[in-house]
Amino acid sequence: MPEPHTLGQPSRVLFMSEAIDIIGTHLTPPDLLRCILVCRAWNILFIPHLYDTLDDSFYAWPEFLDPPRKRHDTAKPATKRARKGPGWILETFTKYGHLIRRLYTNRLLFSDAAAQTCTKLTSLASQEIYLAYPFIEKENPIPWKPTELSTALKRPFDTVDRVWIGAQWLWKLVQQNAQTLQELELHGFVAMADHDSLLDLLGSCRRLTRLKINRSEVPMQSLLERMPQLQHYTYLRYAPPSTAILLTSPMPQLVTLRIQHGITKAVFFSLLTNLPNLQELTTGCRYEDYTRGDGLPRFEIKFTPSRIQRLHFTRCSSDLEKNEHRMLAEILQWIPDLIQIGIPYLDPNTAISIVSNCLRLQSFQQSVRTDTILRRYREAGVANSLGIVLCNSVHLTEFDGVRHEIEARSLVLNPWICEGLVILRLQIIGVTRLTEEEEMDYKQGVLFRRLNKVLSEAETRALEKYEEVREQHQKIYGQLAKLVHLKELELGMEYRDLTMRWKHPLIQRGAQWYRDYGDTFPDTLELSLASGLDQLSTLTKLEVFGFESVDYRIDEEELRWMAEKWPRLRVMRGLHEIEDLPLLMHDGEKWHRRAFMQRLRPDIRHEGRKK
């Protein structure tokens, strides 16, 4: 921040006609000068922070840039913000473009204006910008075409095509910020440039350490040779030929690599061999041995173990037999330092491969995120497989697999050794519970026993089963109570199908119609004090507690206990309001419990779990 002006210094601010017109008649010249200097100091301090990051998808930018849409909900007032034209956008960028350091754009108006004004960007991200609204393409004529890049761009479109011209503007933006760019994300336009021109342009970005592109067949070997400083590379949305990502010589600079599509066995081990400093690798479906048909030579595994610490597979194998364990058994023995693994499918053989080879494992993550754990959509794997991981990974601090299930009987018989867990997301199923009829028999049996009356056979069975239920609950709570470092405990998530809402049947209650979205899972924990919930008083560090799909018996007594025993609790998932399910019947009991908890602990947020 520059040195502030003193009153004795001559300044042109006293001759600003705008200031004189507004406040000049009410202030003496020294007071007027002080006001203007305060405004100037304020702008110098805060304007750079205000324009440091611009994203045309947030705040008022969409309303300024997009056409008005027809409103189906007339009850909500229409926006009062007027749409801005290209002149206003360009004027804004001309004034503040030199302050912008991070730019995220999905609209041609933004990229066009930025290409004419921004020269100090450190981060640039452009999504599917060619899907801009047609009205923008018509109302925003381009007065300038960067001729120096025209020959580098392929011409799959007509000469006057707006997309082709927009691509030139985007490349111009990259070109004029080549000396400052550190992060670059480009979608769509990459395919419009030939390989040599793309490599030349990216090679000129000497400070670029993070690159995310798609739709390009530029060989990764050539790219890394041109960019010796590149540390993080992501390739999305296109299945490149194996030869495009096969490495033939060491590239020590790369630290993280993400390839959305699956890769072959030969490519996988070429990456491990030639990326000696790679710490994180993410790829699509599990590799299968395609080496016979991809034109590559057969590959024999002979190389030094890799230093990779984090390995993620984002898709399941297409093999119906789910032979992931064979691949993992072959791969993991060469990655002895692995501390984190993410896979979408887990069965006993896969779990055995993990615990046999990953002796330092600290984090297990389900790599596929879904909206629901509806049981007819099970794709996470075989029940109880997660128990193998929890029983054999002493260093494990995170198990993020809410789609994975473990049966109560298996949990009780096989104690976990990972008592340092901080994050635990899973489903405990197969919990013995009383049916509604057995509940009635149990209550009747308790009453008759107090009155010394003879119990019926059904009442006797209900009393015996209740003791079994309580004993099983006590053992499960006892296992969870050992995890004294837990900060996040989630025993379920959204259990309804949010994508196929219209498939849920309609039911009538009085004069109203509702959709039957189904019930919570019946074979889950009660989470009541009567069942032994108080054993979890040891979880004093708990910050997040989720039970969305659980058939819980939580009432005011349990909520009062949670509010007292879990002082760090900040988020509850299970009592929140569902707003995006049409014709959902109002749950008065849930509303009452949430209101009660909000009175006890207003600092706790009630929200559902995101993907």
C-alpha positions as CSV (number, residue, x, y, z in Angstrom):
1,M,0.0,0.0,0.0
2,P,1.5,3.4,-1.0
3,E,2.3,6.1,1.4
4,P,-0.8,8.2,2.3
5,H,-1.0,11.8,1.2
6,T,-0.6,14.5,3.7
7,L,-2.7,17.7,3.7
8,G,0.3,19.7,2.7
9,Q,0.9,17.8,-0.5
10,P,-0.5,19.2,-3.7
11,S,-3.1,16.9,-5.1
12,R,-5.5,16.9,-8.0
13,V,-8.3,15.5,-6.0
14,L,-9.5,18.9,-5.0
15,F,-10.2,19.6,-8.7
16,M,-12.4,16.5,-9.3
17,S,-15.6,18.0,-10.5
18,E,-17.7,15.0,-9.5
19,A,-16.6,15.3,-5.8
20,I,-17.1,19.0,-5.8
21,D,-20.6,18.6,-7.2
22,I,-21.7,16.0,-4.7
23,I,-20.1,17.1,-1.4
24,G,-18.0,20.1,-2.2
25,T,-20.6,22.6,-1.0
26,H,-20.9,20.9,2.4
27,L,-17.2,20.5,3.3
28,T,-14.2,22.7,3.6
29,P,-11.3,21.9,1.2
30,P,-9.3,20.1,4.0
31,D,-12.3,17.9,4.9
32,L,-13.0,17.2,1.3
33,L,-9.4,16.2,0.7
34,R,-9.6,13.8,3.8
35,C,-12.8,12.2,2.4
36,I,-11.3,11.6,-1.0
37,L,-8.0,10.2,0.5
38,V,-10.0,7.8,2.7
39,C,-11.9,6.6,-0.4
40,R,-8.6,6.2,-2.3
41,A,-7.0,4.3,0.5
42,W,-10.0,2.1,0.8
43,N,-10.0,1.3,-3.0
44,I,-6.2,0.6,-3.0
45,L,-6.7,-1.9,-0.1
46,F,-9.9,-3.7,-1.1
47,I,-10.3,-3.5,-4.8
48,P,-7.5,-5.9,-5.6
49,H,-9.0,-8.5,-3.2
50,L,-12.5,-8.0,-4.8
51,Y,-11.2,-8.7,-8.3
52,D,-8.6,-11.2,-7.4
53,T,-10.9,-14.1,-8.4
54,L,-13.7,-13.9,-11.0
55,D,-16.1,-16.7,-11.9
56,D,-18.9,-16.0,-14.3
57,S,-21.1,-18.8,-12.7
58,F,-21.4,-17.1,-9.3
59,Y,-23.0,-14.0,-7.7
60,A,-24.7,-11.7,-10.2
61,W,-22.7,-12.6,-13.3
62,P,-25.2,-15.1,-14.7
63,E,-27.9,-12.5,-14.5
64,F,-25.7,-10.0,-16.1
65,L,-24.7,-12.3,-19.0
66,D,-27.5,-14.7,-19.6
67,P,-30.8,-14.1,-21.3
68,P,-34.0,-14.0,-19.2
69,R,-35.7,-17.3,-19.0
70,K,-39.4,-18.0,-18.9
71,R,-40.6,-18.4,-15.3
72,H,-42.9,-21.2,-14.5
73,D,-43.2,-20.1,-10.9
74,T,-45.0,-16.7,-11.1
75,A,-45.1,-16.5,-7.3
76,K,-41.4,-15.6,-7.2
77,P,-40.5,-12.1,-8.3
78,A,-38.4,-11.8,-11.4
79,T,-34.9,-10.5,-11.0
80,K,-34.5,-6.7,-11.1
81,R,-30.9,-6.9,-12.5
82,A,-30.7,-5.8,-16.1
83,R,-28.6,-7.8,-18.5
84,K,-25.3,-6.2,-19.4
85,G,-24.0,-5.8,-22.9
86,P,-20.5,-6.5,-24.3
87,G,-19.6,-2.9,-23.9
88,W,-20.2,-2.9,-20.2
89,I,-18.3,-6.2,-19.8
90,L,-15.3,-4.9,-21.7
91,E,-15.3,-1.6,-19.8
92,T,-15.3,-3.5,-16.5
93,F,-12.4,-5.7,-17.6
94,T,-10.5,-2.7,-19.0
95,K,-10.7,-1.0,-15.6
96,Y,-10.0,-4.0,-13.4
97,G,-8.6,-6.8,-15.6
98,H,-5.0,-6.1,-14.5
99,L,-6.1,-7.1,-10.9
100,I,-7.6,-10.4,-11.9
101,R,-5.4,-13.4,-10.9
102,R,-7.8,-16.3,-11.1
103,L,-10.4,-16.5,-13.9
104,Y,-13.1,-19.2,-14.3
105,T,-15.2,-18.7,-17.4
106,N,-18.0,-20.5,-19.2
107,R,-19.2,-17.6,-21.4
108,L,-17.7,-16.1,-24.5
109,L,-18.3,-12.6,-23.3
110,F,-16.0,-13.2,-20.4
111,S,-13.2,-14.9,-22.3
112,D,-13.3,-12.2,-25.1
113,A,-13.1,-9.3,-22.6
114,A,-10.4,-11.1,-20.6
115,A,-8.3,-11.7,-23.7
116,Q,-8.1,-8.0,-24.3
117,T,-7.3,-6.9,-20.8
118,C,-6.0,-9.6,-18.4
119,T,-2.2,-10.0,-18.4
120,K,-1.3,-11.3,-14.9
121,L,-3.5,-14.4,-14.5
122,T,-2.1,-17.2,-12.3
123,S,-5.1,-19.5,-12.8
124,L,-7.4,-19.9,-15.8
125,A,-10.2,-22.4,-16.2
126,S,-12.5,-22.7,-19.2
127,Q,-15.3,-25.2,-19.2
128,E,-17.6,-26.1,-22.1
129,I,-17.6,-22.5,-23.3
130,Y,-18.9,-23.4,-26.8
131,L,-22.3,-24.1,-25.3
132,A,-22.8,-20.4,-24.7
133,Y,-26.3,-19.0,-25.3
134,P,-27.0,-18.2,-29.0
135,F,-28.1,-14.6,-28.2
136,I,-24.6,-13.9,-27.0
137,E,-23.1,-15.1,-30.2
138,K,-25.3,-12.8,-32.2
139,E,-25.0,-9.8,-30.0
140,N,-21.3,-9.9,-29.5
141,P,-19.5,-9.3,-32.8
142,I,-15.8,-9.8,-32.7
143,P,-13.9,-6.8,-34.0
144,W,-10.5,-8.5,-33.8
145,K,-9.2,-11.9,-34.8
146,P,-5.7,-12.9,-33.6
147,T,-4.1,-13.7,-36.9
148,E,-1.0,-15.1,-35.3
149,L,-3.0,-18.0,-34.0
150,S,-5.4,-18.6,-36.9
151,T,-3.0,-21.0,-38.7
152,A,-2.6,-23.0,-35.5
153,L,-6.3,-23.7,-35.2
154,K,-8.0,-26.5,-37.2
155,R,-11.0,-25.4,-39.2
156,P,-13.8,-27.9,-38.7
157,F,-16.3,-25.0,-38.7
158,D,-17.3,-22.3,-41.1
159,T,-15.0,-19.2,-41.3
160,V,-17.5,-17.0,-39.4
161,D,-18.3,-19.7,-36.8
162,R,-18.5,-18.1,-33.4
163,V,-16.9,-21.1,-31.7
164,W,-13.8,-21.0,-33.8
165,I,-13.4,-17.3,-33.2
166,G,-14.0,-17.8,-29.5
167,A,-11.2,-20.4,-29.5
168,Q,-8.8,-17.9,-30.9
169,W,-9.7,-15.5,-28.1
170,L,-9.1,-18.2,-25.5
171,W,-5.7,-19.1,-26.9
172,K,-4.9,-15.4,-27.0
173,L,-5.6,-15.3,-23.3
174,V,-3.3,-18.2,-22.6
175,Q,-0.6,-16.7,-24.8
176,Q,-0.5,-13.3,-23.2
177,N,-0.5,-14.8,-19.6
178,A,2.2,-17.4,-20.4
179,Q,4.7,-15.8,-18.0
180,T,2.4,-15.8,-15.0
181,L,0.0,-18.8,-15.4
182,Q,0.5,-21.5,-12.8
183,E,-2.8,-23.4,-13.3
184,L,-4.6,-24.0,-16.5
185,E,-7.9,-26.0,-17.2
186,L,-9.1,-26.1,-20.8
187,H,-12.1,-28.1,-22.1
188,G,-13.4,-28.3,-25.7
189,F,-11.1,-25.9,-27.5
190,V,-8.0,-28.1,-27.0
191,A,-9.1,-30.4,-29.9
192,M,-9.2,-27.4,-32.2
193,A,-5.4,-26.9,-32.1
194,D,-2.8,-29.1,-33.8
195,H,-0.3,-30.9,-31.7
196,D,2.7,-28.8,-32.5
197,S,1.0,-25.5,-31.8
198,L,-0.5,-26.8,-28.6
199,L,2.9,-28.0,-27.4
200,D,4.5,-24.7,-28.4
201,L,1.9,-22.7,-26.5
202,L,2.0,-24.8,-23.4
203,G,5.7,-25.0,-23.5
204,S,5.9,-21.2,-23.3
205,C,4.1,-21.3,-19.9
206,R,7.2,-21.7,-17.8
207,R,5.5,-21.4,-14.4
208,L,2.6,-23.7,-15.2
209,T,2.6,-26.6,-12.6
210,R,-1.1,-27.7,-12.9
211,L,-2.7,-28.6,-16.2
212,K,-6.1,-30.1,-16.9
213,I,-7.2,-30.7,-20.5
214,N,-9.4,-33.0,-22.5
215,R,-10.0,-34.1,-26.1
216,S,-6.4,-34.0,-27.1
217,E,-4.2,-36.8,-28.5
218,V,-1.0,-35.0,-27.8
219,P,1.5,-37.7,-26.5
220,M,2.1,-37.3,-22.8
221,Q,5.8,-38.0,-23.4
222,S,6.1,-35.0,-25.7
223,L,4.0,-32.8,-23.3
224,L,6.2,-33.6,-20.3
225,E,9.4,-33.1,-22.3
226,R,8.1,-29.5,-23.2
227,M,7.0,-28.8,-19.6
228,P,9.7,-30.0,-17.2
229,Q,8.1,-27.9,-14.4
230,L,4.6,-29.6,-14.7
231,Q,3.7,-31.4,-11.4
232,H,0.0,-32.1,-11.7
233,Y,-1.6,-33.4,-14.9
234,T,-5.3,-34.3,-15.5
235,Y,-6.7,-35.7,-18.7
236,L,-10.5,-35.9,-18.8
237,R,-13.5,-37.0,-21.0
238,Y,-11.7,-38.8,-23.8
239,A,-10.3,-42.3,-24.3
240,P,-6.8,-41.6,-25.7
241,P,-5.0,-44.4,-27.5
242,S,-2.6,-46.2,-25.4
243,T,0.3,-44.9,-27.4
244,A,-0.6,-41.3,-26.4
245,I,-0.1,-41.9,-22.7
246,L,2.7,-44.6,-22.8
247,L,5.9,-43.2,-21.4
248,T,9.3,-44.3,-22.8
249,S,11.7,-42.4,-20.7
250,P,11.8,-41.1,-17.1
251,M,9.9,-37.9,-16.2
252,P,10.7,-37.0,-12.6
253,Q,8.7,-33.8,-12.4
254,L,5.1,-35.3,-12.2
255,V,3.6,-35.7,-8.7
256,T,0.0,-36.4,-9.5
257,L,-1.6,-37.9,-12.6
258,R,-5.3,-38.3,-13.3
259,I,-6.6,-40.1,-16.4
260,Q,-10.3,-40.5,-16.5
261,H,-10.4,-43.4,-18.9
262,G,-9.0,-46.8,-18.1
263,I,-5.5,-47.8,-19.1
264,T,-3.9,-51.1,-20.1
265,K,-1.5,-53.1,-18.1
266,A,1.5,-52.1,-20.2
267,V,0.7,-48.4,-19.9
268,F,0.1,-48.7,-16.1
269,F,3.5,-50.2,-15.5
270,S,5.2,-47.8,-17.9
271,L,3.8,-44.9,-15.8
272,L,5.1,-46.5,-12.6
273,T,8.5,-47.1,-14.2
274,N,9.0,-43.6,-15.7
275,L,7.4,-41.4,-13.1
276,P,9.7,-42.0,-10.1
277,N,8.3,-39.2,-8.0
278,L,4.7,-39.8,-8.7
279,Q,2.7,-39.7,-5.4
280,E,-0.9,-39.9,-6.6
281,L,-2.4,-41.8,-9.6
282,T,-6.1,-41.8,-10.5
283,T,-7.4,-43.8,-13.5
284,G,-10.8,-45.0,-14.8
285,C,-11.9,-48.6,-14.9
286,R,-9.6,-51.2,-13.7
287,Y,-7.2,-52.3,-16.4
288,E,-7.7,-55.6,-18.1
289,D,-5.0,-57.1,-20.3
290,Y,-5.7,-55.4,-23.6
291,T,-2.0,-55.6,-24.7
292,R,-2.8,-58.1,-27.4
293,G,-5.0,-55.7,-29.3
294,D,-3.6,-52.3,-28.7
295,G,-0.5,-52.5,-30.8
296,L,1.8,-52.5,-27.8
297,P,4.4,-55.2,-27.0
298,R,3.7,-57.8,-24.3
299,F,4.9,-56.4,-21.0
300,E,6.9,-58.2,-18.3
301,I,7.0,-56.7,-14.8
302,K,10.6,-55.8,-14.0
303,F,11.2,-52.5,-12.3
304,T,11.9,-50.8,-9.0
305,P,8.9,-50.4,-6.6
306,S,7.0,-47.2,-7.0
307,R,6.8,-44.3,-4.5
308,I,3.0,-43.8,-5.1
309,Q,1.1,-43.1,-1.9
310,R,-2.4,-42.6,-3.2
311,L,-4.0,-44.8,-5.8
312,H,-7.6,-44.4,-7.1
313,F,-9.7,-46.3,-9.6
314,T,-12.9,-44.4,-10.5
315,R,-14.8,-47.1,-12.3
316,C,-15.6,-50.8,-11.9
317,S,-14.2,-53.4,-14.2
318,S,-16.5,-54.5,-17.1
319,D,-15.7,-58.1,-16.1
320,L,-18.9,-59.6,-14.7
321,E,-16.9,-61.7,-12.3
322,K,-15.3,-58.5,-10.8
323,N,-11.7,-59.8,-10.9
324,E,-10.3,-56.7,-9.4
325,H,-8.4,-58.7,-6.8
326,R,-6.2,-60.3,-9.5
327,M,-5.2,-56.9,-10.8
328,L,-4.7,-55.5,-7.3
329,A,-2.6,-58.5,-6.3
330,E,-0.4,-57.8,-9.2
331,I,-0.1,-54.0,-8.8
332,L,0.0,-53.5,-5.0
333,Q,3.1,-55.5,-4.4
334,W,5.0,-52.9,-6.4
335,I,3.5,-50.0,-4.3
336,P,4.8,-50.6,-0.8
337,D,4.4,-47.0,0.4
338,L,0.6,-46.8,-0.4
339,I,-1.3,-45.0,2.3
340,Q,-4.6,-44.3,0.5
341,I,-6.6,-46.4,-2.0
342,G,-9.9,-45.6,-3.7
343,I,-12.0,-48.3,-5.4
344,P,-15.6,-48.5,-6.4
345,Y,-16.1,-52.3,-5.7
346,L,-15.0,-54.3,-2.7
347,D,-15.3,-58.1,-2.3
348,P,-13.4,-60.4,0.0
349,N,-10.7,-61.2,-2.4
350,T,-10.1,-57.6,-3.2
351,A,-10.0,-56.8,0.5
352,I,-7.5,-59.5,1.1
353,S,-5.3,-58.2,-1.7
354,I,-5.4,-54.7,0.0
355,V,-4.5,-55.8,3.5
356,S,-1.9,-58.2,2.3
357,N,0.1,-55.6,0.4
358,C,-0.8,-52.2,1.9
359,L,0.7,-52.6,5.4
360,R,0.8,-48.8,5.8
361,L,-2.8,-48.1,4.7
362,Q,-4.3,-45.1,6.3
363,S,-7.3,-44.2,4.1
364,F,-9.9,-46.3,2.2
365,Q,-12.3,-44.4,0.0
366,Q,-15.2,-45.4,-2.2
367,S,-14.3,-43.7,-5.5
368,V,-17.9,-43.7,-6.9
369,R,-20.2,-41.1,-5.5
370,T,-24.0,-41.6,-5.8
371,D,-27.2,-39.9,-4.8
372,T,-28.7,-42.9,-3.0
373,I,-27.8,-46.1,-1.3
374,L,-31.1,-47.7,-2.4
375,R,-30.5,-51.4,-2.0
376,R,-31.6,-52.5,-5.4
377,Y,-28.8,-50.4,-6.8
378,R,-26.0,-52.2,-4.9
379,E,-22.8,-51.9,-6.8
380,A,-20.4,-51.3,-3.9
381,G,-19.5,-54.9,-3.5
382,V,-20.1,-57.9,-1.1
383,A,-21.3,-57.4,2.4
384,N,-18.7,-57.8,5.2
385,S,-15.8,-57.3,2.9
386,L,-15.0,-54.0,4.6
387,G,-14.6,-56.0,7.9
388,I,-11.5,-57.6,6.4
389,V,-10.0,-54.1,6.0
390,L,-11.1,-52.9,9.4
391,C,-9.8,-56.0,11.1
392,N,-6.3,-56.0,9.5
393,S,-5.3,-52.3,9.0
394,V,-3.9,-51.0,12.2
395,H,-2.9,-47.6,10.8
396,L,-6.3,-46.9,9.2
397,T,-7.6,-43.4,10.1
398,E,-10.3,-43.1,7.4
399,F,-12.9,-45.5,6.0
400,D,-15.1,-43.5,3.7
401,G,-17.4,-46.2,2.3
402,V,-21.0,-45.4,3.2
403,R,-22.2,-47.7,0.3
404,H,-20.4,-50.6,1.9
405,E,-22.3,-52.9,4.4
406,I,-21.2,-55.0,7.3
407,E,-23.5,-57.4,9.1
408,A,-24.0,-57.1,12.8
409,R,-23.0,-60.7,13.4
410,S,-19.7,-60.3,11.5
411,L,-18.9,-57.0,13.4
412,V,-19.5,-58.7,16.8
413,L,-17.4,-61.8,16.0
414,N,-14.4,-59.9,14.4
415,P,-13.1,-57.0,16.5
416,W,-11.5,-54.1,14.6
417,I,-7.9,-53.2,15.3
418,C,-8.0,-49.7,13.7
419,E,-8.8,-47.8,16.8
420,G,-7.2,-44.6,15.4
421,L,-10.1,-44.1,13.0
422,V,-11.1,-40.4,12.6
423,I,-13.6,-40.8,9.8
424,L,-16.0,-43.8,9.5
425,R,-18.8,-44.0,7.0
426,L,-20.4,-47.4,6.5
427,Q,-23.7,-49.3,7.0
428,I,-24.3,-51.7,9.8
429,I,-27.1,-54.1,8.7
430,G,-28.5,-57.4,9.9
431,V,-29.2,-55.9,13.3
432,T,-31.9,-57.9,15.2
433,R,-35.0,-55.8,15.9
434,L,-38.4,-56.5,17.4
435,T,-41.3,-56.4,14.9
436,E,-44.4,-54.2,15.7
437,E,-46.2,-57.3,17.0
438,E,-43.3,-58.3,19.1
439,E,-43.1,-54.8,20.5
440,M,-46.7,-55.1,21.7
441,D,-46.0,-58.6,23.2
442,Y,-42.9,-57.3,24.9
443,K,-44.7,-54.3,26.6
444,Q,-47.5,-56.6,27.6
445,G,-45.0,-59.2,29.0
446,V,-43.2,-56.5,31.0
447,L,-46.5,-55.4,32.5
448,F,-47.7,-58.9,33.3
449,R,-44.3,-59.8,34.8
450,R,-44.6,-56.9,37.3
451,L,-48.1,-58.1,38.2
452,N,-46.9,-61.7,38.6
453,K,-49.2,-62.9,35.9
454,V,-48.6,-65.9,33.7
455,L,-47.1,-64.9,30.4
456,S,-48.2,-66.3,27.0
457,E,-45.7,-68.0,24.7
458,A,-45.5,-65.0,22.4
459,E,-44.9,-62.7,25.3
460,T,-42.1,-64.9,26.7
461,R,-40.5,-65.1,23.2
462,A,-40.7,-61.3,22.9
463,L,-39.0,-60.8,26.3
464,E,-36.2,-63.2,25.3
465,K,-35.7,-61.6,21.9
466,Y,-35.5,-58.2,23.5
467,E,-32.6,-59.3,25.6
468,E,-30.9,-60.7,22.5
469,V,-31.5,-57.4,20.7
470,R,-30.1,-55.4,23.6
471,E,-27.0,-57.7,23.9
472,Q,-26.3,-57.4,20.2
473,H,-26.7,-53.6,20.3
474,Q,-24.4,-53.4,23.4
475,K,-21.6,-55.3,21.6
476,I,-21.9,-53.1,18.5
477,Y,-21.8,-49.9,20.5
478,G,-18.9,-51.3,22.5
479,Q,-16.9,-51.7,19.2
480,L,-17.8,-48.1,18.1
481,A,-17.0,-46.8,21.6
482,K,-13.3,-47.8,21.2
483,L,-12.9,-45.4,18.4
484,V,-12.3,-42.4,20.7
485,H,-10.6,-40.3,17.9
486,L,-13.7,-40.3,15.7
487,K,-14.7,-36.9,14.3
488,E,-17.1,-38.2,11.7
489,L,-19.5,-41.1,12.1
490,E,-22.1,-41.8,9.4
491,L,-24.2,-45.0,9.5
492,G,-26.1,-44.2,6.3
493,M,-27.1,-41.7,3.7
494,E,-30.1,-40.8,1.4
495,Y,-31.9,-44.1,0.8
496,R,-34.6,-43.0,-1.7
497,D,-34.2,-42.8,-5.4
498,L,-34.0,-39.1,-6.2
499,T,-33.5,-39.6,-9.9
500,M,-36.6,-41.6,-10.6
501,R,-39.1,-39.8,-8.4
502,W,-42.0,-40.4,-10.8
503,K,-41.6,-44.1,-10.3
504,H,-42.7,-44.0,-6.7
505,P,-46.4,-44.9,-6.2
506,L,-49.0,-42.4,-5.2
507,I,-50.9,-42.8,-1.9
508,Q,-53.9,-40.9,-0.6
509,R,-54.2,-39.5,2.9
510,G,-57.5,-37.9,3.3
511,A,-58.0,-35.4,0.5
512,Q,-54.2,-35.2,-0.2
513,W,-52.1,-37.3,-2.5
514,Y,-48.5,-38.1,-1.7
515,R,-45.7,-40.2,-3.1
516,D,-44.5,-43.3,-1.2
517,Y,-40.7,-43.0,-1.2
518,G,-40.2,-46.0,1.0
519,D,-39.0,-46.5,4.5
520,T,-35.7,-46.5,6.2
521,F,-33.8,-49.8,6.5
522,P,-35.4,-52.0,9.3
523,D,-32.3,-54.1,10.2
524,T,-30.3,-51.2,11.5
525,L,-29.3,-49.7,14.9
526,E,-32.0,-48.2,17.2
527,L,-29.7,-45.5,18.4
528,S,-31.7,-45.3,21.6
529,L,-30.4,-45.0,25.2
530,A,-32.4,-48.1,26.1
531,S,-30.4,-50.1,23.5
532,G,-27.1,-48.9,24.9
533,L,-26.3,-45.7,23.0
534,D,-24.8,-44.2,26.2
535,Q,-21.7,-46.3,25.6
536,L,-20.8,-43.8,22.8
537,S,-20.1,-41.1,25.4
538,T,-16.4,-41.9,24.7
539,L,-16.7,-40.1,21.3
540,T,-16.1,-36.7,22.8
541,K,-14.4,-35.5,19.5
542,L,-17.3,-36.3,17.3
543,E,-18.2,-33.4,14.9
544,V,-20.5,-35.1,12.3
545,F,-23.1,-37.8,13.1
546,G,-25.2,-39.2,10.2
547,F,-28.1,-41.7,10.4
548,E,-30.2,-40.9,7.3
549,S,-31.2,-44.4,6.3
550,V,-31.3,-45.9,9.8
551,D,-34.6,-46.9,11.4
552,Y,-33.7,-45.0,14.5
553,R,-35.5,-44.6,17.8
554,I,-34.0,-41.2,18.6
555,D,-36.3,-39.0,20.7
556,E,-35.9,-36.0,23.1
557,E,-34.0,-38.0,25.7
558,E,-31.4,-39.2,23.1
559,L,-31.1,-35.7,21.7
560,R,-30.5,-34.2,25.1
561,W,-27.9,-36.8,25.7
562,M,-26.1,-36.1,22.4
563,A,-26.2,-32.4,23.0
564,E,-24.4,-32.9,26.4
565,K,-22.0,-35.8,25.6
566,W,-20.9,-34.7,22.2
567,P,-19.9,-31.0,22.8
568,R,-18.0,-30.7,19.5
569,L,-20.9,-31.9,17.4
570,R,-21.5,-29.5,14.5
571,V,-23.5,-31.4,11.8
572,M,-26.3,-33.9,12.1
573,R,-27.6,-35.9,9.1
574,G,-31.0,-37.5,9.6
575,L,-33.3,-34.8,11.0
576,H,-32.9,-32.3,8.1
577,E,-35.7,-31.2,5.8
578,I,-35.9,-32.8,2.3
579,E,-36.8,-30.0,-0.1
580,D,-36.4,-31.5,-3.5
581,L,-38.8,-34.4,-3.2
582,P,-42.3,-33.6,-4.7
583,L,-45.4,-34.7,-2.9
584,L,-43.4,-35.8,0.1
585,M,-45.6,-36.3,3.2
586,H,-44.7,-34.0,6.0
587,D,-43.0,-35.8,8.9
588,G,-44.2,-34.0,12.0
589,E,-42.2,-36.1,14.4
590,K,-38.9,-35.4,12.6
591,W,-39.8,-31.7,12.5
592,H,-40.4,-31.7,16.2
593,R,-37.1,-33.5,16.9
594,R,-35.2,-31.1,14.8
595,A,-36.8,-28.1,16.4
596,F,-36.0,-29.5,19.9
597,M,-32.4,-30.1,19.0
598,Q,-32.1,-26.6,17.5
599,R,-33.3,-25.2,20.9
600,L,-30.7,-27.3,22.7
601,R,-27.8,-26.7,20.3
602,P,-28.4,-23.9,17.8
603,D,-24.8,-24.3,16.7
604,I,-25.6,-27.7,15.1
605,R,-26.4,-27.7,11.3
606,H,-29.0,-30.2,10.0
607,E,-28.2,-31.2,6.5
608,G,-28.0,-34.2,4.2
609,R,-24.8,-35.7,3.0
610,K,-23.6,-34.6,-0.4
611,K,-22.3,-37.1,-2.9
